[in-house]
C-alpha cells in the first residue's frame, strides 16, 4: 500500500469546496487508495484554517481513519526547533518540521502539499528530498478531465464501501 504524507493545504482544500485548490485536491484524493499520514501540528493548522462549520466533519473523518496521525514524541521537540532554525529564512513552521520528521522516521518521501517552494527545499537529516505528488505531471483521463495523481486510475463511484471512510462529509453547506 502506498503511504503518503499530507500537509495542511490539501486537507483544507479537500474539505472546503470554496478553496481555490479544491478541484486539484479532490482530483488526487478521490483516486488515491493508499494511506495518508500526518501529524498533530498539521491537524491543528487544518482546524484553524477551515471554516468553523467544517471542523467537526474533518475531525470525524480523521477518527474514521481518513488520516493516520503519527505521534511526534516530545523527545524530538529540540530537534524540531533546530530544523526550524535551519530553515528560518523560509520560515519553517512546526507543522512542516513535524512532517519532515515523519518522512525521515518512516522513510516515506512522498508528500501532498500546496507549499511547493518550501517542501522543494526541505531535506531530511540524511539529505533526501521529498517528492510532492501534486507536482507530478497531470494526465488526462479517457473522459478528458485532468487527474493530478501520480498513477492515473479510473474514477470510482462517488461512494463505495472502500472509499466511504476516506471521503470528507458532503454536507449541504460544504457543497456551496
N, C-alpha and C positions, 0 to 999 in steps of 0.2 A: 504494500500500500504506500502510495506517495505521501510524504509528510511535507507540509509547507508552513512556514512561519508567517503569520498575518499581522500586519501593523494596523494602526488606528484608522487611517484613511479609507481603506477598502471596506472595513466594517461599518463605519459611519455611512459611507456611500451606499452600501447594500441595504441598510435599514431605512435610510431616509430617501424616499423617492424624489424629493426636491433637490437632492445633492447633485451638482453638475457632473459627478463621476458615477452616478447611479447605474447608468447603462453599461459601462465597462465593467464595473464590479459585478453586476448581475450576470453579464455575459460570461465572465470567468467562473464565478462561484456556482452558477446553476449547472455548469457542465463538470465541475470538479468533483471527483469521487474519492479523494484521499482524506487525510487527517489534517485539520487546521490546528496549528499550535500558536499559543500566545502566552502572555504573562500578565499578572495583575496590574502593573502600571499602564498597560495598553487598555485593559478593560476600564480602568478609571478614566482615562482620556476619552474613550468612546462614550461613557456615561455623561461626561462633562459636555461633549460636543453634540450629542444627539438632542433633538427636541425632547423635552421632558416627557411628553406623551409616549415616546417610543422606548424609553429606558427600560420599563418593566418587560416589554416584549423581548428586548435584547437580552436581558438577564435570564429570562425563562429559556430563550434559545440556547444560551450558554449552558444552562443547567441540564437541558436535554441532550447535551453532547455536541452542540454546534462547533465549539472550540474546546480543545484540550488545553487547560490552563496549567502551564508549567510553573512550579513553585521556584522562585528565585530566593535561595536561602539568605538569611540575614548575614551569614558569614561572608557573603560576596559584596556587601554594601561598599566597603572601601575600594574594592576592585572596580565597581561600577562608577564610583566617584573619580577614580584615576582615569578610567576610559572617557568620562565626560570632560575631564581636564584636557586630555589628549586631543579631543575634537571640539574644544571650546570655541574655535573660530567659526564653526558651522551655525550654531552651537548644537551639541548633542543633548537631548533631554533624557530623563530617567527611563521612559518607555523605550526609546531607541537603544539605550545602553543595555536594558534588560533583554531585548530581542537579540542583540549581538551576543550576549552571554548565553542565551538559549541556543543560538546557532552553534557556538563553539562547544557547548556542553553536550549537545545531542548529535553533533556532526551533520546538522541539517543546514544547507546553504541556500536552499530555495526560499524566497520570501515574496510576499504580496505587499506592495507598498505604493503609495502615490508620491512618496518622498524620494523621488528618483535621484536627485542630486546627492543628498546625504548618504543614502544607502549605497550609492555608487562609489562613495569614498570610504565608508567604514570597512574595516578589516578585522578578522578575528585575531586573537593573540598570536596565532601561527601565520598571519599574513594572508589568509584566504579571504577572497571577496565573496559577497553574497550575490546571488542571481535573482533579479526581480522578474518573476514570471509575467508580470504585466507589461514588461518591455519586450517579451518575445513577439516577433512579428505576427500581427493578427492574420488569420487565414479566413478565407471565405467559405461558408458552408454551401451545401447544394442549393439552398434557398437564396443564397446571395447575401445573407446577413453576415456581419463581421463578428467573429468569435475571437476573444482575446486569451484563449487558453493555450498552454504550452503544447498540449495534444488536443487536436480538434476531435470532438466526438459528436455524434448525433444528439440533438437535444432530447431530453427525457420529457415525458408529460409533466405538466405543472407540479403535480404532487404524486409521488409513488411511495410505496412503503419504505423504500431505500432512502429517499430524499426528504421525507416528511420531517424528520428530526433536524435536517440540515437547513431547511428554508426558514427565513425570518417570518414572524407573524405578518399576515397580509390584511391588517385591519383596514377598514374603510378610510380612516384618517391617513394611513400610510400611503394609500394609493393616490391621494391628492397631490 
